[in-house]
Structure formats: structure tokens, C-alpha cells
Amino acid sequence: MSDQQEHFSGQVVGLSDGDTLFVLRDGKSAKVRLCGIDPPEKAQAFGARACQFASELVFRQTVSVIVRDTDRYGRRVRL
């Protein structure tokens, strides 16, 4: 890991879909996109189930985030 990479830990406080989490950082919610997975969007077939599954795994869990990039929507892309 490079010293230049942004990294932080925080509790998952929400999800917008199967690959986008909201992680508590310094008292604010940081939008984080998971790298390497491409689940269906909520409006697509099985999209709601993908979000529910991800939520069951990580909601209210403390996660470590290593930022790899920022996507075109301003989301941090996590390693």
C-alpha cells in the first residue's frame, strides 16, 4: 500500500445498492463503491435482493476502506 492512498475505518450505516455503501467517517457518511463486483442495480432483476444480501453482510459492521480511485459519480472506489 502506498503512503499516498487514502484509508480509513468506520461503521457501515447504509447501502444504496449491492456495491455502494455509506461508511461513517469523522461523523459524516462517506459514499464508497466496492471494487471488483458488479451486482444488478436496484431497478434490475434481482437488484433488490443483491442490496439485501450485501446489507446482511455489512450493515452496522466496522470496515476498513482503502481508496483506490474516485469514480465519475464522486464515489470512493474501495480496494
C-alpha positions in Angstrom: 0.0 0.0 0.0 1.4 3.4 -0.9 1.6 6.2 1.7 -0.4 8.3 -0.8 -3.5 6.1 -0.6 -6.4 7.3 1.4 -7.5 4.8 4.0 -10.0 4.9 7.0 -12.2 2.6 9.1 -15.8 3.2 10.0 -19.2 1.6 10.6 -21.4 0.9 7.6 -24.5 3.0 8.1 -26.3 2.4 4.8 -26.3 0.9 1.3 -27.7 2.3 -1.9 -27.3 -0.9 -3.9 -25.3 -4.1 -3.8 -21.9 -2.3 -4.4 -22.3 1.1 -2.8 -22.0 1.6 0.9 -22.2 4.6 3.3 -19.4 4.4 5.9 -19.3 6.7 8.9 -16.2 8.8 8.8 -15.5 11.7 11.1 -19.2 11.9 12.0 -20.3 12.0 8.3 -21.4 9.4 5.9 -18.8 8.7 3.1 -20.1 7.0 -0.1 -17.9 4.1 -1.0 -18.2 1.8 -4.1 -16.8 -1.7 -3.8 -14.2 -2.6 -6.4 -14.4 -5.8 -8.4 -18.1 -6.7 -8.1 -20.9 -5.7 -10.4 -24.3 -6.6 -8.9 -27.5 -5.7 -10.6 -28.9 -2.2 -9.9 -32.0 -2.0 -7.7 -34.3 -1.5 -10.7 -32.9 -4.5 -12.5 -33.9 -8.2 -11.9 -32.5 -9.3 -8.5 -31.2 -5.8 -7.7 -33.2 -5.5 -4.5 -32.0 -9.0 -3.5 -28.4 -8.1 -4.2 -28.7 -5.0 -1.9 -30.4 -7.0 0.8 -27.7 -9.6 0.7 -24.9 -7.0 0.9 -26.8 -5.4 3.8 -27.0 -8.7 5.7 -23.2 -9.0 5.4 -22.0 -5.5 6.2 -24.7 -3.2 7.7 -23.6 -1.9 11.2 -20.2 -3.7 10.7 -16.9 -1.8 11.0 -15.0 -1.9 7.8 -11.6 -0.8 6.6 -11.6 1.3 3.4 -8.5 1.7 1.2 -9.4 4.1 -1.6 -8.2 3.0 -5.0 -9.8 5.7 -7.1 -12.8 8.1 -7.3 -15.4 7.2 -9.9 -17.3 9.6 -12.2 -20.0 9.9 -9.6 -17.7 11.1 -6.9 -17.8 7.7 -5.0 -14.6 6.5 -3.5 -13.7 3.1 -5.1 -12.5 0.8 -2.4 -9.9 -2.0 -2.7 
